[in-house]
Amino acid sequence: MSKLILQKPVISEKSEMLSEKSNKYSFVVDKRANKLEIKQAIEDKYSVNVTSVNTVIMPAKRKVKNTRSGIVIGKKSSYKKAIVSLADGEEIDFFNDL
């Protein structure tokens, strides 16, 4: 179940600052998943206690490339992002498998 809901963690400068300062982690999740399903999936996969879940749907973006054959117009799909707060003293280590 958690494999279908959680697609990947968001690893960026902003998400790393949130995890260090506020103990919040960001994930790209399935668009149809609700907050309760996201909470259950994260607790099952990472064995942590989740205190709150905030979700946001990131809008699609238009991308334009200049190539030899002319201008190519494409689109980056929209996706749902979940920001998860963990209980004090708990953390998720994404780089443990490396």
C-alpha positions in Angstrom: 0.0 0.0 0.0 2.7 2.5 1.0 4.5 1.8 -2.3 1.5 2.9 -4.3 0.9 6.1 -2.3 4.5 7.3 -1.7 6.2 7.9 -5.0 9.5 9.6 -3.9 10.9 12.0 -1.3 11.6 15.6 -2.3 15.3 16.3 -1.9 16.0 20.0 -2.4 17.6 22.8 -0.4 14.3 24.0 1.0 13.2 20.5 2.0 16.5 19.8 3.7 16.3 23.1 5.7 12.7 22.1 6.8 13.9 18.7 7.9 16.8 20.1 9.9 15.0 23.0 11.6 11.4 21.9 11.9 11.5 18.1 11.6 9.3 18.2 8.5 9.8 16.0 5.4 8.4 16.4 1.9 7.2 13.6 -0.4 5.6 13.3 -3.9 2.5 11.3 -3.4 -0.4 9.9 -5.5 -2.9 12.6 -6.4 -5.8 10.5 -5.1 -4.3 9.8 -1.7 -5.8 11.7 1.3 -4.0 12.8 4.5 -4.9 9.8 6.5 -3.6 7.4 3.9 -0.4 9.4 3.5 0.1 9.3 7.3 -0.4 5.5 7.5 1.9 4.9 4.6 4.8 6.9 6.1 4.3 5.3 9.5 4.4 1.8 8.0 7.4 2.4 5.7 9.7 4.4 8.0 8.5 3.3 11.5 8.0 6.8 12.8 5.1 8.8 14.5 3.6 11.4 12.2 2.0 14.4 14.0 0.6 16.2 11.0 0.3 16.1 7.2 -0.1 19.1 4.9 -0.7 18.6 1.2 -0.4 20.9 -1.8 -1.0 20.2 -5.5 1.8 21.7 -7.5 0.6 23.1 -10.8 1.8 22.1 -14.3 4.5 24.2 -15.9 5.1 25.0 -19.5 8.6 24.3 -20.8 10.2 25.8 -23.9 13.4 24.6 -25.6 15.3 26.2 -28.5 16.7 23.5 -30.8 18.2 23.3 -34.2 14.9 22.3 -35.7 13.0 25.1 -34.0 11.2 25.8 -30.8 9.9 22.7 -28.9 7.1 23.4 -26.4 6.4 20.8 -23.7 4.8 20.5 -20.3 5.8 19.4 -16.9 2.9 17.5 -15.2 1.3 18.6 -12.0 1.8 16.5 -8.9 0.7 16.3 -5.2 3.3 17.1 -2.5 2.9 16.1 1.1 4.8 17.9 3.9 4.9 15.6 7.0 5.7 16.7 10.6 7.3 14.0 12.8 7.2 13.7 16.6 10.1 15.2 18.6 13.3 13.1 18.5 12.4 11.1 15.4 13.9 11.4 11.9 14.0 9.8 8.5 17.3 8.9 6.9 16.9 8.8 3.1 20.6 8.1 2.4 20.8 5.1 4.7 20.7 2.6 1.7 23.7 4.2 0.0 
